[in-house]
Amino acid sequence: MKASTLRIGMNLWPPFLFSGIRIREISPDWKRVRVELRSRPWNRNFVGTHFGGNLFAMTDPFRMIPVLQCLGRDYMVWDQAGSIEFVKPGRGTVHALFELDDAMLDELRTAAAGGDKVLRWFDTDVIDDQGDVVARVSKQLYVRRKSGR
């Protein structure tokens, strides 16, 4: 699947569409993803700030999918664990940027070369329009080279 096709499809996916989550960019090489969450009356919590579940949801698949696409069909990749730390109330539009580099991908390939599972943590900050951190999200990926490949 092309990155642009996935971006369009995910922007129309009801859980993202109705929660205000928008994928603004998925680079053609899958190494950069930009996501935003706009504040709407239906996605605010009791005190009028971003609902924490939406802050976590906006980051959910954007480590696993790019790593899987970059490593290719010879690898299994999925989310193993995740956590979120709420730093300050989120108001307005918030953003998250996910980037991969060749060194990290090479590190995963090397670690998984023997068929062993690899667990790797990735951190992402959710920031507001003023550049302040609203939340820190950590996701742990499980990576393993498929047997017989």
TINU-547329 format. One record per atom (N, C-alpha, C): residue in one letter; x, y, z. Coordinates in steps of 0.05 Angstrom, whole numbers. Atoms other than C-alpha are relative to their C-alpha. Layout:
N
+-----+--------+--------+--------+
| res |     px |     py |     pz |
+-----+--------+--------+--------+
|   A |      X |      Y |      Z |
...
+-----+--------+--------+--------+
REM end
This chain:
149
+-----+--------+--------+--------+
| res |     px |     py |     pz |
+-----+--------+--------+--------+
|   M |     17 |    -23 |      0 |
|   M |      0 |      0 |      0 |
|   M |     18 |     25 |      0 |
|   K |    -14 |    -25 |      0 |
|   K |     24 |     70 |    -15 |
|   K |     -6 |     16 |     26 |
|   A |      4 |    -17 |    -24 |
|   A |     33 |    118 |     44 |
|   A |    -23 |     19 |     -4 |
|   S |     21 |    -19 |      5 |
|   S |    -14 |    168 |     12 |
|   S |    -28 |    -13 |      1 |
|   T |     25 |     15 |     -2 |
|   T |    -69 |    116 |      6 |
|   T |     -8 |     -6 |     29 |
|   L |      5 |      5 |    -28 |
|   L |    -62 |     97 |     79 |
|   L |     -9 |     26 |     14 |
|   R |      7 |    -26 |    -12 |
|   R |    -65 |    171 |     99 |
|   R |    -29 |      7 |     -5 |
|   I |     28 |     -6 |      7 |
|   I |   -130 |    182 |     62 |
|   I |    -19 |    -19 |     14 |
|   G |     17 |     19 |    -13 |
|   G |   -160 |    118 |     88 |
|   G |     -3 |      4 |     30 |
|   M |      1 |     -3 |    -29 |
|   M |   -142 |    131 |    160 |
|   M |    -14 |     26 |      8 |
|   N |     15 |    -24 |     -5 |
|   N |   -169 |    202 |    156 |
|   N |    -30 |     -3 |     -3 |
|   L |     29 |      6 |      3 |
|   L |   -236 |    172 |    135 |
|   L |     -9 |    -21 |     20 |
|   W |      7 |     21 |    -19 |
|   W |   -233 |    117 |    188 |
|   W |    -16 |     12 |     23 |
|   P |     17 |    -13 |    -20 |
|   P |   -290 |    132 |    237 |
|   P |     13 |      6 |     27 |
|   P |    -12 |     -8 |    -26 |
|   P |   -249 |    128 |    302 |
|   P |     17 |     25 |     -1 |
|   F |    -16 |    -24 |      3 |
|   F |   -202 |    181 |    275 |
|   F |    -17 |     24 |     -9 |
|   L |     16 |    -21 |     12 |
|   L |   -252 |    221 |    234 |
|   L |    -17 |     14 |     22 |
|   F |     18 |    -12 |    -19 |
|   F |   -301 |    231 |    291 |
|   F |     13 |      9 |     26 |
|   S |    -14 |    -11 |    -24 |
|   S |   -249 |    244 |    345 |
|   S |     16 |     24 |     -6 |
|   G |    -15 |    -24 |      8 |
|   G |   -216 |    300 |    306 |
|   G |     29 |     -5 |     -6 |
|   I |    -28 |      7 |      7 |
|   I |   -151 |    263 |    291 |
|   I |      3 |      1 |    -30 |
|   R |     -6 |     -3 |     28 |
|   R |   -121 |    281 |    224 |
|   R |     29 |     -8 |     -5 |
|   I |    -27 |      6 |      9 |
|   I |    -60 |    250 |    191 |
|   I |      7 |     20 |    -21 |
|   R |     -7 |    -22 |     19 |
|   R |    -27 |    310 |    157 |
|   R |     21 |     -9 |    -20 |
|   E |    -21 |      9 |     18 |
|   E |     32 |    273 |    127 |
|   E |      9 |    -28 |      7 |
|   I |    -15 |     25 |     -1 |
|   I |     60 |    204 |    115 |
|   I |     19 |      2 |    -24 |
|   S |    -20 |     -2 |     22 |
|   S |    124 |    210 |     75 |
|   S |     -1 |    -25 |    -17 |
|   P |      0 |     23 |     18 |
|   P |    129 |    164 |     14 |
|   P |     18 |    -23 |      9 |
|   D |    -19 |     21 |    -10 |
|   D |    187 |    127 |     48 |
|   D |     -8 |    -10 |     28 |
|   W |     11 |      8 |    -26 |
|   W |    145 |    118 |    112 |
|   W |     16 |      9 |     24 |
|   K |    -18 |     -7 |    -22 |
|   K |    199 |    151 |    155 |
|   K |     -9 |     26 |     15 |
|   R |     10 |    -24 |    -13 |
|   R |    159 |    213 |    175 |
|   R |    -31 |      0 |     -1 |
|   V |     29 |     -2 |     -2 |
|   V |     87 |    219 |    200 |
|   V |     -6 |     24 |     18 |
|   R |     10 |    -22 |    -16 |
|   R |     53 |    282 |    225 |
|   R |    -30 |     -3 |      4 |
|   V |     28 |      4 |     -8 |
|   V |    -13 |    277 |    262 |
|   V |     -9 |     24 |     17 |
|   E |     10 |    -21 |    -17 |
|   E |    -57 |    330 |    293 |
|   E |    -27 |     -7 |     11 |
|   L |     26 |      3 |    -13 |
|   L |   -117 |    332 |    339 |
|   L |    -11 |     27 |      6 |
|   R |     13 |    -25 |     -5 |
|   R |   -163 |    391 |    338 |
|   R |    -21 |     -3 |     22 |
|   S |     19 |      0 |    -22 |
|   S |   -205 |    409 |    398 |
|   S |    -28 |      6 |    -11 |
|   R |     28 |     -3 |      8 |
|   R |   -280 |    401 |    385 |
|   R |    -17 |     -6 |     25 |
|   P |     18 |      4 |    -23 |
|   P |   -339 |    401 |    433 |
|   P |     -3 |    -30 |      7 |
|   W |      5 |     29 |     -4 |
|   W |   -347 |    325 |    424 |
|   W |     26 |    -15 |      8 |
|   N |    -24 |     15 |     -8 |
|   N |   -274 |    308 |    440 |
|   N |     14 |     13 |     24 |
|   R |    -11 |    -12 |    -24 |
|   R |   -264 |    349 |    503 |
|   R |    -10 |    -16 |     25 |
|   N |      8 |     13 |    -24 |
|   N |   -266 |    321 |    573 |
|   N |    -17 |     19 |     18 |
|   F |     17 |    -14 |    -18 |
|   F |   -306 |    346 |    633 |
|   F |      9 |     29 |      5 |
|   V |    -11 |    -27 |     -6 |
|   V |   -260 |    406 |    645 |
|   V |      7 |     16 |    -26 |
|   G |     -4 |    -15 |     25 |
|   G |   -257 |    427 |    571 |
|   G |     26 |     -3 |    -14 |
|   T |    -25 |      5 |     13 |
|   T |   -189 |    400 |    552 |
|   T |     -2 |    -26 |    -16 |
|   H |      0 |     24 |     16 |
|   H |   -170 |    344 |    504 |
|   H |     -4 |    -25 |     17 |
|   F |      4 |     26 |    -13 |
|   F |   -196 |    276 |    525 |
|   F |     25 |    -16 |     -3 |
|   G |    -25 |     15 |      0 |
|   G |   -136 |    234 |    544 |
|   G |      1 |    -23 |    -18 |
|   G |      1 |     23 |     19 |
|   G |   -159 |    174 |    504 |
|   G |      6 |      8 |    -28 |
|   N |     -5 |    -10 |     27 |
|   N |   -157 |    216 |    441 |
|   N |     30 |      7 |     -3 |
|   L |    -28 |     -6 |      2 |
|   L |    -87 |    240 |    457 |
|   L |     17 |    -25 |     -4 |
|   F |    -14 |     25 |      4 |
|   F |    -64 |    168 |    463 |
|   F |     -7 |    -12 |    -27 |
|   A |      8 |     11 |     25 |
|   A |   -104 |    146 |    402 |
|   A |     14 |     13 |    -24 |
|   M |    -13 |    -14 |     22 |
|   M |    -72 |    199 |    358 |
|   M |     29 |    -10 |     -5 |
|   T |    -27 |     10 |      3 |
|   T |     -5 |    165 |    370 |
|   T |      1 |    -30 |     -4 |
|   D |      0 |     29 |     -2 |
|   D |    -27 |     93 |    369 |
|   D |     14 |    -16 |    -22 |
|   P |    -12 |     18 |     20 |
|   P |     -9 |     62 |    302 |
|   P |     25 |     11 |    -14 |
|   F |    -20 |    -14 |     17 |
|   F |     45 |    111 |    279 |
|   F |     29 |     -5 |      8 |
|   R |    -27 |     12 |     -3 |
|   R |    105 |     74 |    306 |
|   R |      0 |    -27 |    -14 |
|   M |      1 |     27 |     10 |
|   M |     83 |      4 |    287 |
|   M |     -2 |     -1 |    -30 |
|   I |      4 |      2 |     29 |
|   I |     59 |     16 |    216 |
|   I |     25 |      9 |    -16 |
|   P |    -24 |     -8 |     16 |
|   P |    120 |     56 |    191 |
|   P |     23 |    -20 |      4 |
|   V |    -22 |     19 |     -4 |
|   V |    169 |      7 |    223 |
|   V |     -6 |    -25 |    -17 |
|   L |      8 |     23 |     16 |
|   L |    131 |    -51 |    191 |
|   L |      5 |      5 |    -30 |
|   Q |     -3 |     -6 |     28 |
|   Q |    131 |    -17 |    123 |
|   Q |     29 |      3 |     -8 |
|   C |    -29 |     -4 |      6 |
|   C |    205 |      1 |    127 |
|   C |     15 |    -27 |      1 |
|   L |    -15 |     25 |     -2 |
|   L |    228 |    -68 |    149 |
|   L |     -9 |    -20 |    -21 |
|   G |     10 |     17 |     21 |
|   G |    184 |   -105 |    100 |
|   G |    -13 |    -26 |      9 |
|   R |     16 |     24 |     -5 |
|   R |    147 |   -171 |     95 |
|   R |     15 |    -22 |     15 |
|   D |    -16 |     20 |    -14 |
|   D |    204 |   -211 |    126 |
|   D |     -1 |      3 |     31 |
|   Y |      1 |     -6 |    -29 |
|   Y |    187 |   -182 |    195 |
|   Y |    -28 |      1 |     10 |
|   M |     25 |     -4 |    -15 |
|   M |    131 |   -185 |    245 |
|   M |      5 |     24 |     18 |
|   V |     -2 |    -24 |    -17 |
|   V |    119 |   -119 |    280 |
|   V |    -27 |      6 |     12 |
|   W |     24 |     -9 |    -12 |
|   W |     66 |   -101 |    331 |
|   W |      6 |     15 |     26 |
|   D |     -3 |    -14 |    -25 |
|   D |     54 |    -58 |    392 |
|   D |      0 |    -20 |     23 |
|   Q |     -2 |     18 |    -24 |
|   Q |     75 |    -94 |    456 |
|   Q |    -11 |     14 |     24 |
|   A |      9 |    -15 |    -24 |
|   A |     61 |    -39 |    507 |
|   A |      0 |     29 |     -6 |
|   G |      0 |    -29 |      4 |
|   G |     47 |     34 |    514 |
|   G |     -8 |     14 |     26 |
|   S |      7 |    -16 |    -23 |
|   S |     41 |     89 |    565 |
|   S |     -1 |     30 |     -8 |
|   I |      2 |    -29 |      6 |
|   I |     23 |    163 |    567 |
|   I |      3 |     15 |     27 |
|   E |     -3 |    -19 |    -22 |
|   E |     43 |    218 |    615 |
|   E |    -12 |     26 |     -8 |
|   F |     13 |    -25 |      6 |
|   F |     -2 |    278 |    616 |
|   F |     16 |     22 |     14 |
|   V |    -18 |    -20 |    -11 |
|   V |     43 |    339 |    625 |
|   V |    -16 |     26 |      6 |
|   K |     16 |    -24 |     -5 |
|   K |     -6 |    397 |    618 |
|   K |    -26 |     -3 |    -15 |
|   P |     25 |      2 |     14 |
|   P |    -78 |    407 |    596 |
|   P |      3 |      7 |    -30 |
|   G |     -2 |     -5 |     28 |
|   G |    -85 |    403 |    521 |
|   G |    -25 |     16 |     -9 |
|   R |     21 |    -17 |     11 |
|   R |   -125 |    459 |    488 |
|   R |      7 |      7 |    -29 |
|   G |     -5 |     -8 |     28 |
|   G |   -133 |    479 |    416 |
|   G |     10 |    -24 |    -16 |
|   T |    -11 |     22 |     17 |
|   T |    -96 |    438 |    363 |
|   T |     26 |    -10 |     12 |
|   V |    -25 |     12 |     -9 |
|   V |    -42 |    390 |    386 |
|   V |     11 |    -17 |    -23 |
|   H |    -13 |     14 |     22 |
|   H |      9 |    355 |    342 |
|   H |     19 |    -21 |     11 |
|   A |    -20 |     20 |     -6 |
|   A |     54 |    294 |    343 |
|   A |     15 |     -6 |    -26 |
|   L |    -17 |      6 |     23 |
|   L |    113 |    279 |    297 |
|   L |     15 |    -26 |      6 |
|   F |    -14 |     26 |     -3 |
|   F |    141 |    209 |    286 |
|   F |     20 |     -2 |    -23 |
|   E |    -21 |      2 |     20 |
|   E |    207 |    200 |    251 |
|   E |     17 |    -25 |      5 |
|   L |    -17 |     24 |     -1 |
|   L |    249 |    139 |    235 |
|   L |     26 |      8 |    -15 |
|   D |    -24 |     -4 |     16 |
|   D |    321 |    139 |    212 |
|   D |     12 |    -27 |     -7 |
|   D |    -12 |     25 |     10 |
|   D |    363 |     87 |    176 |
|   D |     15 |    -14 |     22 |
|   A |    -16 |     13 |    -21 |
|   A |    408 |     75 |    237 |
|   A |    -18 |    -16 |     18 |
|   M |     18 |     14 |    -18 |
|   M |    349 |     55 |    280 |
|   M |    -12 |    -25 |    -14 |
|   L |     11 |     23 |     15 |
|   L |    320 |     10 |    226 |
|   L |     22 |    -22 |     -3 |
|   D |    -22 |     20 |      2 |
|   D |    389 |    -23 |    216 |
|   D |      4 |    -14 |     27 |
|   E |     -3 |     12 |    -26 |
|   E |    393 |    -33 |    291 |
|   E |    -21 |    -22 |      5 |
|   L |     21 |     20 |     -3 |
|   L |    326 |    -70 |    290 |
|   L |      6 |    -24 |    -17 |
|   R |     -7 |     23 |     17 |
|   R |    347 |   -113 |    231 |
|   R |     22 |    -17 |     11 |
|   T |    -22 |     15 |    -12 |
|   T |    412 |   -132 |    264 |
|   T |     -8 |    -15 |     25 |
|   A |      8 |     13 |    -25 |
|   A |    380 |   -148 |    331 |
|   A |    -19 |    -23 |     -6 |
|   A |     19 |     21 |      6 |
|   A |    326 |   -190 |    297 |
|   A |     11 |    -21 |    -20 |
|   A |    -11 |     17 |     21 |
|   A |    372 |   -225 |    247 |
|   A |      0 |    -30 |      7 |
|   G |      0 |     28 |     -8 |
|   G |    376 |   -289 |    287 |
|   G |    -27 |    -12 |      6 |
|   G |     27 |     10 |     -5 |
|   G |    301 |   -296 |    294 |
|   G |    -10 |      6 |     28 |
|   D |      8 |     -7 |    -27 |
|   D |    299 |   -270 |    365 |
|   D |    -19 |     24 |      0 |
|   K |     17 |    -23 |     -2 |
|   K |    245 |   -222 |    387 |
|   K |     16 |     24 |     10 |
|   V |    -13 |    -25 |     -9 |
|   V |    267 |   -150 |    396 |
|   V |    -22 |     18 |     11 |
|   L |     18 |    -19 |    -11 |
|   L |    231 |   -102 |    442 |
|   L |     14 |     27 |      1 |
|   R |    -13 |    -27 |      1 |
|   R |    245 |    -28 |    430 |
|   R |    -21 |     21 |      7 |
|   W |     17 |    -22 |     -8 |
|   W |    215 |     33 |    463 |
|   W |      4 |     24 |    -18 |
|   F |      0 |    -25 |     15 |
|   F |    198 |     96 |    424 |
|   F |    -16 |     21 |     15 |
|   D |     13 |    -22 |    -14 |
|   D |    180 |    163 |    455 |
|   D |     -9 |     21 |    -20 |
|   T |     11 |    -22 |     16 |
|   T |    137 |    217 |    424 |
|   T |    -13 |     20 |     18 |
|   D |     14 |    -21 |    -15 |
|   D |    116 |    284 |    451 |
|   D |    -24 |     10 |    -16 |
|   V |     23 |    -14 |     11 |
|   V |     47 |    313 |    437 |
|   V |      3 |     29 |      8 |
|   I |     -5 |    -28 |     -6 |
|   I |     56 |    388 |    432 |
|   I |    -24 |     17 |     -9 |
|   D |     21 |    -19 |      8 |
|   D |      8 |    447 |    428 |
|   D |     11 |     20 |    -20 |
|   D |     -9 |    -20 |     20 |
|   D |     11 |    506 |    380 |
|   D |     21 |     19 |     11 |
|   Q |    -21 |    -17 |    -12 |
|   Q |     56 |    544 |    429 |
|   Q |     27 |    -16 |      3 |
|   G |    -24 |     16 |     -2 |
|   G |    107 |    487 |    427 |
|   G |      4 |    -13 |     27 |
|   D |     -1 |     13 |    -27 |
|   D |     92 |    463 |    498 |
|   D |     -8 |    -29 |     -2 |
|   V |      7 |     28 |     -1 |
|   V |     90 |    389 |    513 |
|   V |    -25 |     -4 |     16 |
|   V |     25 |      6 |    -13 |
|   V |     20 |    366 |    530 |
|   V |      1 |    -28 |     11 |
|   A |     -2 |     28 |     -9 |
|   A |     35 |    292 |    536 |
|   A |     25 |    -13 |    -12 |
|   R |    -23 |     17 |      9 |
|   R |     93 |    243 |    530 |
|   R |    -11 |    -28 |     -3 |
|   V |     10 |     27 |      6 |
|   V |     75 |    177 |    497 |
|   V |     24 |    -18 |     -5 |
|   S |    -20 |     21 |      4 |
|   S |    119 |    115 |    500 |
|   S |    -14 |    -24 |    -11 |
|   K |     11 |     25 |     12 |
|   K |    105 |     55 |    456 |
|   K |     23 |    -20 |     -3 |
|   Q |    -19 |     22 |      3 |
|   Q |    142 |    -11 |    458 |
|   Q |     -8 |    -17 |    -24 |
|   L |      5 |     18 |     23 |
|   L |    147 |    -49 |    392 |
|   L |     13 |    -27 |      4 |
|   Y |    -10 |     27 |      2 |
|   Y |    156 |   -123 |    384 |
|   Y |      8 |     -4 |    -29 |
|   V |    -10 |      4 |     27 |
|   V |    199 |   -139 |    323 |
|   V |     13 |    -28 |      0 |
|   R |    -13 |     27 |      3 |
|   R |    218 |   -209 |    299 |
|   R |      1 |     -6 |    -30 |
|   R |     -2 |      9 |     28 |
|   R |    244 |   -235 |    233 |
|   R |    -15 |    -26 |     -2 |
|   K |     16 |     25 |      4 |
|   K |    197 |   -288 |    206 |
|   K |     19 |    -23 |     -6 |
|   S |    -16 |     24 |      4 |
|   S |    224 |   -358 |    206 |
|   S |      1 |     -8 |    -29 |
|   G |     -3 |      9 |     28 |
|   G |    251 |   -386 |    141 |
|   G |      5 |     22 |    -20 |
|   R |     -5 |    -23 |     19 |
|   R |    268 |   -318 |    112 |
|   R |     28 |     10 |      4 |
+-----+--------+--------+--------+
REM end
